[in-house]
Amino acid sequence: MKKCIACGMPMRQASDFAQGNPDLDYCKYCTRPDGRMCSFEENQHRLVNLMVKTQGLDRAVAVAQVDASMRQLPAWQAHYQEENR
Ligand SMILES: [Zn+2]
């Protein structure tokens, strides 16, 4: 089973993938209207809002948790490497 490289969501069926295409490495939620993968900021913003909404967390707590999980995801390795320079 593939996991989205941008948010870690398991993608079980074609409809979970960006554009319904199982050859892509990211999910439908991490996709822009034009079909490309969301940027770091777009995805971070979306995940933080989702966590605040679904888990009732403080925004600061949600930001820290999203940051910790995005650090583990393949899509953002370059982003974090640049940050550490
Ligand atoms: Zn995703």
PDB file of the backbone (N, CA, C, O) and the ligand in Angstrom, with CONECT records:
HET     ZN  A 101       1
ATOM      1  N   MET A   1       0.836  -1.209   0.000  1.00  0.00           N
ATOM      2  CA  MET A   1       0.000   0.000   0.000  1.00  0.00           C
ATOM      3  C   MET A   1       0.867   1.253   0.000  1.00  0.00           C
ATOM      4  O   MET A   1       1.844   1.349   0.742  1.00  0.00           O
ATOM      5  N   LYS A   2       0.503   2.185  -0.822  1.00  0.00           N
ATOM      6  CA  LYS A   2       1.251   3.441  -0.884  1.00  0.00           C
ATOM      7  C   LYS A   2       0.726   4.441   0.139  1.00  0.00           C
ATOM      8  O   LYS A   2      -0.453   4.437   0.492  1.00  0.00           O
ATOM      9  N   LYS A   3       1.633   5.298   0.604  1.00  0.00           N
ATOM     10  CA  LYS A   3       1.231   6.409   1.455  1.00  0.00           C
ATOM     11  C   LYS A   3       1.557   7.698   0.728  1.00  0.00           C
ATOM     12  O   LYS A   3       2.546   7.790   0.000  1.00  0.00           O
ATOM     13  N   CYS A   4       0.715   8.681   0.937  1.00  0.00           N
ATOM     14  CA  CYS A   4       0.962   9.983   0.334  1.00  0.00           C
ATOM     15  C   CYS A   4       2.298  10.539   0.834  1.00  0.00           C
ATOM     16  O   CYS A   4       2.551  10.550   2.038  1.00  0.00           O
ATOM     17  N   ILE A   5       3.156  11.001  -0.087  1.00  0.00           N
ATOM     18  CA  ILE A   5       4.469  11.516   0.317  1.00  0.00           C
ATOM     19  C   ILE A   5       4.359  12.886   0.978  1.00  0.00           C
ATOM     20  O   ILE A   5       5.317  13.354   1.593  1.00  0.00           O
ATOM     21  N   ALA A   6       3.209  13.526   0.857  1.00  0.00           N
ATOM     22  CA  ALA A   6       3.067  14.887   1.371  1.00  0.00           C
ATOM     23  C   ALA A   6       2.312  14.974   2.694  1.00  0.00           C
ATOM     24  O   ALA A   6       2.508  15.923   3.452  1.00  0.00           O
ATOM     25  N   CYS A   7       1.440  13.986   2.985  1.00  0.00           N
ATOM     26  CA  CYS A   7       0.697  14.043   4.245  1.00  0.00           C
ATOM     27  C   CYS A   7       0.674  12.711   4.982  1.00  0.00           C
ATOM     28  O   CYS A   7       0.231  12.653   6.129  1.00  0.00           O
ATOM     29  N   GLY A   8       1.141  11.643   4.346  1.00  0.00           N
ATOM     30  CA  GLY A   8       1.228  10.348   5.010  1.00  0.00           C
ATOM     31  C   GLY A   8      -0.052   9.539   4.988  1.00  0.00           C
ATOM     32  O   GLY A   8      -0.107   8.443   5.546  1.00  0.00           O
ATOM     33  N   MET A   9      -1.062  10.060   4.361  1.00  0.00           N
ATOM     34  CA  MET A   9      -2.329   9.328   4.309  1.00  0.00           C
ATOM     35  C   MET A   9      -2.180   8.042   3.482  1.00  0.00           C
ATOM     36  O   MET A   9      -1.630   8.071   2.381  1.00  0.00           O
ATOM     37  N   PRO A  10      -2.674   6.910   4.021  1.00  0.00           N
ATOM     38  CA  PRO A  10      -2.662   5.682   3.211  1.00  0.00           C
ATOM     39  C   PRO A  10      -3.590   5.831   2.014  1.00  0.00           C
ATOM     40  O   PRO A  10      -4.699   6.350   2.140  1.00  0.00           O
ATOM     41  N   MET A  11      -3.135   5.376   0.857  1.00  0.00           N
ATOM     42  CA  MET A  11      -3.961   5.493  -0.351  1.00  0.00           C
ATOM     43  C   MET A  11      -4.306   4.088  -0.820  1.00  0.00           C
ATOM     44  O   MET A  11      -3.473   3.383  -1.389  1.00  0.00           O
ATOM     45  N   ARG A  12      -5.535   3.700  -0.574  1.00  0.00           N
ATOM     46  CA  ARG A  12      -5.952   2.322  -0.819  1.00  0.00           C
ATOM     47  C   ARG A  12      -6.581   2.124  -2.188  1.00  0.00           C
ATOM     48  O   ARG A  12      -6.434   1.070  -2.806  1.00  0.00           O
ATOM     49  N   GLN A  13      -7.273   3.137  -2.647  1.00  0.00           N
ATOM     50  CA  GLN A  13      -7.936   2.978  -3.945  1.00  0.00           C
ATOM     51  C   GLN A  13      -7.617   4.163  -4.850  1.00  0.00           C
ATOM     52  O   GLN A  13      -7.175   5.217  -4.394  1.00  0.00           O
ATOM     53  N   ALA A  14      -7.854   3.960  -6.138  1.00  0.00           N
ATOM     54  CA  ALA A  14      -7.483   4.971  -7.122  1.00  0.00           C
ATOM     55  C   ALA A  14      -8.056   6.340  -6.776  1.00  0.00           C
ATOM     56  O   ALA A  14      -7.414   7.363  -7.014  1.00  0.00           O
ATOM     57  N   SER A  15      -9.252   6.361  -6.219  1.00  0.00           N
ATOM     58  CA  SER A  15      -9.889   7.646  -5.936  1.00  0.00           C
ATOM     59  C   SER A  15      -9.192   8.404  -4.803  1.00  0.00           C
ATOM     60  O   SER A  15      -9.441   9.597  -4.627  1.00  0.00           O
ATOM     61  N   ASP A  16      -8.319   7.734  -4.025  1.00  0.00           N
ATOM     62  CA  ASP A  16      -7.561   8.428  -2.981  1.00  0.00           C
ATOM     63  C   ASP A  16      -6.390   9.209  -3.564  1.00  0.00           C
ATOM     64  O   ASP A  16      -5.875  10.129  -2.929  1.00  0.00           O
ATOM     65  N   PHE A  17      -5.971   8.843  -4.767  1.00  0.00           N
ATOM     66  CA  PHE A  17      -4.785   9.458  -5.371  1.00  0.00           C
ATOM     67  C   PHE A  17      -5.122  10.774  -6.062  1.00  0.00           C
ATOM     68  O   PHE A  17      -6.266  11.028  -6.439  1.00  0.00           O
ATOM     69  N   ALA A  18      -4.102  11.594  -6.214  1.00  0.00           N
ATOM     70  CA  ALA A  18      -4.262  12.814  -6.985  1.00  0.00           C
ATOM     71  C   ALA A  18      -4.768  12.454  -8.378  1.00  0.00           C
ATOM     72  O   ALA A  18      -4.231  11.553  -9.022  1.00  0.00           O
ATOM     73  N   GLN A  19      -5.780  13.144  -8.833  1.00  0.00           N
ATOM     74  CA  GLN A  19      -6.363  12.933 -10.160  1.00  0.00           C
ATOM     75  C   GLN A  19      -6.836  11.501 -10.372  1.00  0.00           C
ATOM     76  O   GLN A  19      -7.006  11.074 -11.514  1.00  0.00           O
ATOM     77  N   GLY A  20      -7.055  10.746  -9.287  1.00  0.00           N
ATOM     78  CA  GLY A  20      -7.489   9.359  -9.417  1.00  0.00           C
ATOM     79  C   GLY A  20      -6.459   8.481 -10.109  1.00  0.00           C
ATOM     80  O   GLY A  20      -6.799   7.447 -10.684  1.00  0.00           O
ATOM     81  N   ASN A  21      -5.184   8.904 -10.051  1.00  0.00           N
ATOM     82  CA  ASN A  21      -4.114   8.211 -10.772  1.00  0.00           C
ATOM     83  C   ASN A  21      -3.158   7.514  -9.799  1.00  0.00           C
ATOM     84  O   ASN A  21      -2.350   8.181  -9.152  1.00  0.00           O
ATOM     85  N   PRO A  22      -3.236   6.186  -9.687  1.00  0.00           N
ATOM     86  CA  PRO A  22      -2.415   5.445  -8.716  1.00  0.00           C
ATOM     87  C   PRO A  22      -0.919   5.508  -9.003  1.00  0.00           C
ATOM     88  O   PRO A  22      -0.126   5.066  -8.172  1.00  0.00           O
ATOM     89  N   ASP A  23      -0.508   6.040 -10.148  1.00  0.00           N
ATOM     90  CA  ASP A  23       0.928   6.172 -10.423  1.00  0.00           C
ATOM     91  C   ASP A  23       1.533   7.382  -9.722  1.00  0.00           C
ATOM     92  O   ASP A  23       2.755   7.494  -9.614  1.00  0.00           O
ATOM     93  N   LEU A  24       0.683   8.285  -9.247  1.00  0.00           N
ATOM     94  CA  LEU A  24       1.195   9.463  -8.554  1.00  0.00           C
ATOM     95  C   LEU A  24       1.478   9.117  -7.097  1.00  0.00           C
ATOM     96  O   LEU A  24       0.930   8.155  -6.558  1.00  0.00           O
ATOM     97  N   ASP A  25       2.344   9.914  -6.464  1.00  0.00           N
ATOM     98  CA  ASP A  25       2.785   9.595  -5.101  1.00  0.00           C
ATOM     99  C   ASP A  25       2.082  10.420  -4.040  1.00  0.00           C
ATOM    100  O   ASP A  25       2.394  10.293  -2.856  1.00  0.00           O
ATOM    101  N   TYR A  26       1.147  11.257  -4.435  1.00  0.00           N
ATOM    102  CA  TYR A  26       0.454  12.088  -3.446  1.00  0.00           C
ATOM    103  C   TYR A  26      -1.059  11.944  -3.602  1.00  0.00           C
ATOM    104  O   TYR A  26      -1.562  11.518  -4.642  1.00  0.00           O
ATOM    105  N   CYS A  27      -1.768  12.315  -2.527  1.00  0.00           N
ATOM    106  CA  CYS A  27      -3.199  12.033  -2.485  1.00  0.00           C
ATOM    107  C   CYS A  27      -4.026  13.197  -3.035  1.00  0.00           C
ATOM    108  O   CYS A  27      -3.501  14.260  -3.368  1.00  0.00           O
ATOM    109  N   LYS A  28      -5.317  12.964  -3.116  1.00  0.00           N
ATOM    110  CA  LYS A  28      -6.218  13.981  -3.683  1.00  0.00           C
ATOM    111  C   LYS A  28      -6.261  15.247  -2.829  1.00  0.00           C
ATOM    112  O   LYS A  28      -6.534  16.335  -3.337  1.00  0.00           O
ATOM    113  N   TYR A  29      -5.988  15.100  -1.524  1.00  0.00           N
ATOM    114  CA  TYR A  29      -6.041  16.278  -0.648  1.00  0.00           C
ATOM    115  C   TYR A  29      -4.823  17.167  -0.816  1.00  0.00           C
ATOM    116  O   TYR A  29      -4.886  18.364  -0.535  1.00  0.00           O
ATOM    117  N   CYS A  30      -3.725  16.603  -1.268  1.00  0.00           N
ATOM    118  CA  CYS A  30      -2.482  17.361  -1.426  1.00  0.00           C
ATOM    119  C   CYS A  30      -2.321  17.861  -2.851  1.00  0.00           C
ATOM    120  O   CYS A  30      -1.207  18.145  -3.292  1.00  0.00           O
ATOM    121  N   THR A  31      -3.419  17.968  -3.564  1.00  0.00           N
ATOM    122  CA  THR A  31      -3.386  18.343  -4.976  1.00  0.00           C
ATOM    123  C   THR A  31      -3.991  19.724  -5.185  1.00  0.00           C
ATOM    124  O   THR A  31      -5.028  20.063  -4.614  1.00  0.00           O
ATOM    125  N   ARG A  32      -3.321  20.509  -6.014  1.00  0.00           N
ATOM    126  CA  ARG A  32      -3.891  21.803  -6.403  1.00  0.00           C
ATOM    127  C   ARG A  32      -4.925  21.577  -7.486  1.00  0.00           C
ATOM    128  O   ARG A  32      -4.979  20.510  -8.097  1.00  0.00           O
ATOM    129  N   PRO A  33      -5.753  22.600  -7.721  1.00  0.00           N
ATOM    130  CA  PRO A  33      -6.763  22.461  -8.796  1.00  0.00           C
ATOM    131  C   PRO A  33      -6.132  22.104 -10.145  1.00  0.00           C
ATOM    132  O   PRO A  33      -6.780  21.473 -10.980  1.00  0.00           O
ATOM    133  N   ASP A  34      -4.882  22.500 -10.364  1.00  0.00           N
ATOM    134  CA  ASP A  34      -4.259  22.180 -11.658  1.00  0.00           C
ATOM    135  C   ASP A  34      -3.624  20.784 -11.674  1.00  0.00           C
ATOM    136  O   ASP A  34      -3.026  20.386 -12.674  1.00  0.00           O
ATOM    137  N   GLY A  35      -3.755  20.040 -10.564  1.00  0.00           N
ATOM    138  CA  GLY A  35      -3.272  18.664 -10.561  1.00  0.00           C
ATOM    139  C   GLY A  35      -1.888  18.477  -9.954  1.00  0.00           C
ATOM    140  O   GLY A  35      -1.476  17.350  -9.680  1.00  0.00           O
ATOM    141  N   ARG A  36      -1.157  19.595  -9.739  1.00  0.00           N
ATOM    142  CA  ARG A  36       0.176  19.450  -9.149  1.00  0.00           C
ATOM    143  C   ARG A  36       0.086  19.335  -7.634  1.00  0.00           C
ATOM    144  O   ARG A  36      -0.944  19.643  -7.035  1.00  0.00           O
ATOM    145  N   MET A  37       1.174  18.888  -7.026  1.00  0.00           N
ATOM    146  CA  MET A  37       1.189  18.744  -5.581  1.00  0.00           C
ATOM    147  C   MET A  37       1.258  20.112  -4.902  1.00  0.00           C
ATOM    148  O   MET A  37       1.912  21.032  -5.393  1.00  0.00           O
ATOM    149  N   CYS A  38       0.570  20.226  -3.765  1.00  0.00           N
ATOM    150  CA  CYS A  38       0.590  21.465  -2.983  1.00  0.00           C
ATOM    151  C   CYS A  38       1.994  21.805  -2.521  1.00  0.00           C
ATOM    152  O   CYS A  38       2.848  20.927  -2.402  1.00  0.00           O
ATOM    153  N   SER A  39       2.229  23.085  -2.260  1.00  0.00           N
ATOM    154  CA  SER A  39       3.508  23.516  -1.693  1.00  0.00           C
ATOM    155  C   SER A  39       3.545  23.172  -0.209  1.00  0.00           C
ATOM    156  O   SER A  39       2.536  22.786   0.381  1.00  0.00           O
ATOM    157  N   PHE A  40       4.718  23.319   0.378  1.00  0.00           N
ATOM    158  CA  PHE A  40       4.881  23.086   1.810  1.00  0.00           C
ATOM    159  C   PHE A  40       3.911  23.942   2.611  1.00  0.00           C
ATOM    160  O   PHE A  40       3.208  23.439   3.489  1.00  0.00           O
ATOM    161  N   GLU A  41       3.874  25.223   2.311  1.00  0.00           N
ATOM    162  CA  GLU A  41       3.028  26.141   3.078  1.00  0.00           C
ATOM    163  C   GLU A  41       1.545  25.800   2.930  1.00  0.00           C
ATOM    164  O   GLU A  41       0.795  25.819   3.905  1.00  0.00           O
ATOM    165  N   GLU A  42       1.139  25.491   1.713  1.00  0.00           N
ATOM    166  CA  GLU A  42      -0.273  25.141   1.489  1.00  0.00           C
ATOM    167  C   GLU A  42      -0.664  23.903   2.285  1.00  0.00           C
ATOM    168  O   GLU A  42      -1.727  23.844   2.903  1.00  0.00           O
ATOM    169  N   ASN A  43       0.219  22.924   2.251  1.00  0.00           N
ATOM    170  CA  ASN A  43      -0.096  21.672   2.930  1.00  0.00           C
ATOM    171  C   ASN A  43      -0.076  21.839   4.450  1.00  0.00           C
ATOM    172  O   ASN A  43      -0.928  21.302   5.158  1.00  0.00           O
ATOM    173  N   GLN A  44       0.896  22.581   4.931  1.00  0.00           N
ATOM    174  CA  GLN A  44       1.006  22.827   6.365  1.00  0.00           C
ATOM    175  C   GLN A  44      -0.256  23.533   6.870  1.00  0.00           C
ATOM    176  O   GLN A  44      -0.834  23.157   7.890  1.00  0.00           O
ATOM    177  N   HIS A  45      -0.657  24.549   6.139  1.00  0.00           N
ATOM    178  CA  HIS A  45      -1.842  25.318   6.485  1.00  0.00           C
ATOM    179  C   HIS A  45      -3.079  24.408   6.542  1.00  0.00           C
ATOM    180  O   HIS A  45      -3.874  24.475   7.479  1.00  0.00           O
ATOM    181  N   ARG A  46      -3.218  23.569   5.531  1.00  0.00           N
ATOM    182  CA  ARG A  46      -4.377  22.682   5.448  1.00  0.00           C
ATOM    183  C   ARG A  46      -4.390  21.675   6.602  1.00  0.00           C
ATOM    184  O   ARG A  46      -5.432  21.437   7.213  1.00  0.00           O
ATOM    185  N   LEU A  47      -3.234  21.090   6.893  1.00  0.00           N
ATOM    186  CA  LEU A  47      -3.165  20.076   7.956  1.00  0.00           C
ATOM    187  C   LEU A  47      -3.395  20.692   9.331  1.00  0.00           C
ATOM    188  O   LEU A  47      -4.043  20.086  10.184  1.00  0.00           O
ATOM    189  N   VAL A  48      -2.869  21.892   9.547  1.00  0.00           N
ATOM    190  CA  VAL A  48      -3.076  22.567  10.835  1.00  0.00           C
ATOM    191  C   VAL A  48      -4.564  22.850  11.029  1.00  0.00           C
ATOM    192  O   VAL A  48      -5.119  22.575  12.093  1.00  0.00           O
ATOM    193  N   ASN A  49      -5.199  23.391  10.013  1.00  0.00           N
ATOM    194  CA  ASN A  49      -6.626  23.691  10.116  1.00  0.00           C
ATOM    195  C   ASN A  49      -7.449  22.428  10.375  1.00  0.00           C
ATOM    196  O   ASN A  49      -8.401  22.433  11.155  1.00  0.00           O
ATOM    197  N   LEU A  50      -7.058  21.357   9.705  1.00  0.00           N
ATOM    198  CA  LEU A  50      -7.761  20.089   9.870  1.00  0.00           C
ATOM    199  C   LEU A  50      -7.641  19.599  11.311  1.00  0.00           C
ATOM    200  O   LEU A  50      -8.618  19.138  11.902  1.00  0.00           O
ATOM    201  N   MET A  51      -6.442  19.702  11.866  1.00  0.00           N
ATOM    202  CA  MET A  51      -6.217  19.229  13.230  1.00  0.00           C
ATOM    203  C   MET A  51      -6.972  20.069  14.256  1.00  0.00           C
ATOM    204  O   MET A  51      -7.556  19.539  15.201  1.00  0.00           O
ATOM    205  N   VAL A  52      -6.951  21.376  14.058  1.00  0.00           N
ATOM    206  CA  VAL A  52      -7.685  22.262  14.962  1.00  0.00           C
ATOM    207  C   VAL A  52      -9.167  21.910  14.925  1.00  0.00           C
ATOM    208  O   VAL A  52      -9.840  21.864  15.955  1.00  0.00           O
ATOM    209  N   LYS A  53      -9.658  21.663  13.710  1.00  0.00           N
ATOM    210  CA  LYS A  53     -11.079  21.390  13.527  1.00  0.00           C
ATOM    211  C   LYS A  53     -11.468  20.014  14.057  1.00  0.00           C
ATOM    212  O   LYS A  53     -12.463  19.885  14.770  1.00  0.00           O
ATOM    213  N   THR A  54     -10.697  18.992  13.718  1.00  0.00           N
ATOM    214  CA  THR A  54     -11.110  17.628  14.065  1.00  0.00           C
ATOM    215  C   THR A  54     -10.692  17.229  15.474  1.00  0.00           C
ATOM    216  O   THR A  54     -11.357  16.399  16.094  1.00  0.00           O
ATOM    217  N   GLN A  55      -9.605  17.800  15.999  1.00  0.00           N
ATOM    218  CA  GLN A  55      -9.130  17.378  17.316  1.00  0.00           C
ATOM    219  C   GLN A  55      -9.254  18.466  18.377  1.00  0.00           C
ATOM    220  O   GLN A  55      -8.941  18.245  19.547  1.00  0.00           O
ATOM    221  N   GLY A  56      -9.715  19.643  17.955  1.00  0.00           N
ATOM    222  CA  GLY A  56      -9.911  20.727  18.900  1.00  0.00           C
ATOM    223  C   GLY A  56      -8.640  21.207  19.572  1.00  0.00           C
ATOM    224  O   GLY A  56      -8.674  21.690  20.704  1.00  0.00           O
ATOM    225  N   LEU A  57      -7.506  21.074  18.870  1.00  0.00           N
ATOM    226  CA  LEU A  57      -6.226  21.487  19.460  1.00  0.00           C
ATOM    227  C   LEU A  57      -6.029  22.991  19.362  1.00  0.00           C
ATOM    228  O   LEU A  57      -6.607  23.652  18.499  1.00  0.00           O
ATOM    229  N   ASP A  58      -5.206  23.522  20.257  1.00  0.00           N
ATOM    230  CA  ASP A  58      -4.733  24.890  20.099  1.00  0.00           C
ATOM    231  C   ASP A  58      -3.946  24.978  18.803  1.00  0.00           C
ATOM    232  O   ASP A  58      -3.282  24.022  18.402  1.00  0.00           O
ATOM    233  N   ARG A  59      -4.024  26.130  18.150  1.00  0.00           N
ATOM    234  CA  ARG A  59      -3.309  26.275  16.889  1.00  0.00           C
ATOM    235  C   ARG A  59      -1.809  26.012  17.058  1.00  0.00           C
ATOM    236  O   ARG A  59      -1.193  25.359  16.216  1.00  0.00           O
ATOM    237  N   ALA A  60      -1.223  26.524  18.151  1.00  0.00           N
ATOM    238  CA  ALA A  60       0.216  26.359  18.367  1.00  0.00           C
ATOM    239  C   ALA A  60       0.592  24.881  18.524  1.00  0.00           C
ATOM    240  O   ALA A  60       1.635  24.439  18.043  1.00  0.00           O
ATOM    241  N   VAL A  61      -0.273  24.134  19.201  1.00  0.00           N
ATOM    242  CA  VAL A  61      -0.032  22.697  19.386  1.00  0.00           C
ATOM    243  C   VAL A  61      -0.150  21.983  18.041  1.00  0.00           C
ATOM    244  O   VAL A  61       0.671  21.131  17.699  1.00  0.00           O
ATOM    245  N   ALA A  62      -1.175  22.341  17.294  1.00  0.00           N
ATOM    246  CA  ALA A  62      -1.381  21.731  15.979  1.00  0.00           C
ATOM    247  C   ALA A  62      -0.203  22.022  15.052  1.00  0.00           C
ATOM    248  O   ALA A  62       0.246  21.138  14.323  1.00  0.00           O
ATOM    249  N   VAL A  63       0.297  23.254  15.079  1.00  0.00           N
ATOM    250  CA  VAL A  63       1.435  23.632  14.230  1.00  0.00           C
ATOM    251  C   VAL A  63       2.645  22.758  14.566  1.00  0.00           C
ATOM    252  O   VAL A  63       3.337  22.273  13.671  1.00  0.00           O
ATOM    253  N   ALA A  64       2.893  22.561  15.861  1.00  0.00           N
ATOM    254  CA  ALA A  64       4.037  21.752  16.293  1.00  0.00           C
ATOM    255  C   ALA A  64       3.874  20.296  15.859  1.00  0.00           C
ATOM    256  O   ALA A  64       4.837  19.664  15.423  1.00  0.00           O
ATOM    257  N   GLN A  65       2.667  19.768  15.978  1.00  0.00           N
ATOM    258  CA  GLN A  65       2.429  18.368  15.594  1.00  0.00           C
ATOM    259  C   GLN A  65       2.537  18.176  14.089  1.00  0.00           C
ATOM    260  O   GLN A  65       3.110  17.195  13.615  1.00  0.00           O
ATOM    261  N   VAL A  66       1.980  19.124  13.345  1.00  0.00           N
ATOM    262  CA  VAL A  66       2.056  19.036  11.884  1.00  0.00           C
ATOM    263  C   VAL A  66       3.510  19.133  11.445  1.00  0.00           C
ATOM    264  O   VAL A  66       3.943  18.415  10.544  1.00  0.00           O
ATOM    265  N   ASP A  67       4.255  20.014  12.079  1.00  0.00           N
ATOM    266  CA  ASP A  67       5.667  20.169  11.747  1.00  0.00           C
ATOM    267  C   ASP A  67       6.420  18.860  11.992  1.00  0.00           C
ATOM    268  O   ASP A  67       7.224  18.431  11.164  1.00  0.00           O
ATOM    269  N   ALA A  68       6.152  18.241  13.127  1.00  0.00           N
ATOM    270  CA  ALA A  68       6.838  16.985  13.464  1.00  0.00           C
ATOM    271  C   ALA A  68       6.510  15.885  12.459  1.00  0.00           C
ATOM    272  O   ALA A  68       7.388  15.111  12.079  1.00  0.00           O
ATOM    273  N   SER A  69       5.248  15.811  12.026  1.00  0.00           N
ATOM    274  CA  SER A  69       4.922  14.728  11.092  1.00  0.00           C
ATOM    275  C   SER A  69       5.393  15.048   9.679  1.00  0.00           C
ATOM    276  O   SER A  69       5.771  14.141   8.938  1.00  0.00           O
ATOM    277  N   MET A  70       5.378  16.332   9.290  1.00  0.00           N
ATOM    278  CA  MET A  70       5.851  16.674   7.939  1.00  0.00           C
ATOM    279  C   MET A  70       7.354  16.424   7.800  1.00  0.00           C
ATOM    280  O   MET A  70       7.836  16.120   6.709  1.00  0.00           O
ATOM    281  N   ARG A  71       8.083  16.550   8.892  1.00  0.00           N
ATOM    282  CA  ARG A  71       9.511  16.252   8.885  1.00  0.00           C
ATOM    283  C   ARG A  71       9.818  14.820   8.472  1.00  0.00           C
ATOM    284  O   ARG A  71      10.885  14.533   7.929  1.00  0.00           O
ATOM    285  N   GLN A  72       8.870  13.925   8.734  1.00  0.00           N
ATOM    286  CA  GLN A  72       9.076  12.506   8.436  1.00  0.00           C
ATOM    287  C   GLN A  72       8.706  12.161   6.990  1.00  0.00           C
ATOM    288  O   GLN A  72       9.010  11.064   6.523  1.00  0.00           O
ATOM    289  N   LEU A  73       8.064  13.071   6.288  1.00  0.00           N
ATOM    290  CA  LEU A  73       7.510  12.733   4.981  1.00  0.00           C
ATOM    291  C   LEU A  73       8.478  13.054   3.846  1.00  0.00           C
ATOM    292  O   LEU A  73       9.126  14.100   3.842  1.00  0.00           O
ATOM    293  N   PRO A  74       8.564  12.134   2.884  1.00  0.00           N
ATOM    294  CA  PRO A  74       9.533  12.277   1.792  1.00  0.00           C
ATOM    295  C   PRO A  74       9.414  13.594   1.023  1.00  0.00           C
ATOM    296  O   PRO A  74      10.420  14.146   0.577  1.00  0.00           O
ATOM    297  N   ALA A  75       8.195  14.094   0.869  1.00  0.00           N
ATOM    298  CA  ALA A  75       8.007  15.273   0.018  1.00  0.00           C
ATOM    299  C   ALA A  75       8.706  16.518   0.552  1.00  0.00           C
ATOM    300  O   ALA A  75       9.009  17.431  -0.216  1.00  0.00           O
ATOM    301  N   TRP A  76       8.968  16.569   1.857  1.00  0.00           N
ATOM    302  CA  TRP A  76       9.450  17.823   2.457  1.00  0.00           C
ATOM    303  C   TRP A  76      10.892  17.760   2.948  1.00  0.00           C
ATOM    304  O   TRP A  76      11.352  18.667   3.642  1.00  0.00           O
ATOM    305  N   GLN A  77      11.599  16.706   2.597  1.00  0.00           N
ATOM    306  CA  GLN A  77      12.982  16.578   3.068  1.00  0.00           C
ATOM    307  C   GLN A  77      13.849  17.750   2.611  1.00  0.00           C
ATOM    308  O   GLN A  77      14.654  18.275   3.381  1.00  0.00           O
ATOM    309  N   ALA A  78      13.678  18.152   1.361  1.00  0.00           N
ATOM    310  CA  ALA A  78      14.483  19.255   0.838  1.00  0.00           C
ATOM    311  C   ALA A  78      14.160  20.545   1.581  1.00  0.00           C
ATOM    312  O   ALA A  78      15.046  21.350   1.867  1.00  0.00           O
ATOM    313  N   HIS A  79      12.892  20.728   1.885  1.00  0.00           N
ATOM    314  CA  HIS A  79      12.469  21.924   2.599  1.00  0.00           C
ATOM    315  C   HIS A  79      13.173  22.014   3.948  1.00  0.00           C
ATOM    316  O   HIS A  79      13.703  23.066   4.306  1.00  0.00           O
ATOM    317  N   TYR A  80      13.179  20.916   4.696  1.00  0.00           N
ATOM    318  CA  TYR A  80      13.782  20.947   6.026  1.00  0.00           C
ATOM    319  C   TYR A  80      15.303  21.022   5.964  1.00  0.00           C
ATOM    320  O   TYR A  80      15.933  21.612   6.842  1.00  0.00           O
ATOM    321  N   GLN A  81      15.892  20.427   4.930  1.00  0.00           N
ATOM    322  CA  GLN A  81      17.350  20.524   4.786  1.00  0.00           C
ATOM    323  C   GLN A  81      17.772  21.959   4.550  1.00  0.00           C
ATOM    324  O   GLN A  81      18.777  22.417   5.092  1.00  0.00           O
ATOM    325  N   GLU A  82      17.006  22.663   3.743  1.00  0.00           N
ATOM    326  CA  GLU A  82      17.330  24.066   3.490  1.00  0.00           C
ATOM    327  C   GLU A  82      17.204  24.904   4.731  1.00  0.00           C
ATOM    328  O   GLU A  82      17.988  25.822   4.971  1.00  0.00           O
ATOM    329  N   GLU A  83      16.191  24.569   5.525  1.00  0.00           N
ATOM    330  CA  GLU A  83      15.951  25.309   6.752  1.00  0.00           C
ATOM    331  C   GLU A  83      17.138  25.199   7.716  1.00  0.00           C
ATOM    332  O   GLU A  83      17.434  26.129   8.465  1.00  0.00           O
ATOM    333  N   ASN A  84      17.808  24.049   7.681  1.00  0.00           N
ATOM    334  CA  ASN A  84      18.909  23.803   8.613  1.00  0.00           C
ATOM    335  C   ASN A  84      20.236  24.392   8.162  1.00  0.00           C
ATOM    336  O   ASN A  84      21.218  24.360   8.904  1.00  0.00           O
ATOM    337  N   ARG A  85      20.270  24.931   6.945  1.00  0.00           N
ATOM    338  CA  ARG A  85      21.523  25.460   6.447  1.00  0.00           C
ATOM    339  C   ARG A  85      21.924  26.740   7.136  1.00  0.00           C
ATOM    340  O   ARG A  85      22.969  27.310   6.820  1.00  0.00           O
TER     341      ARG A  85
HETATM  342 ZN    ZN A 101      -1.691  13.763   0.940  1.00  0.00          ZN2+
END
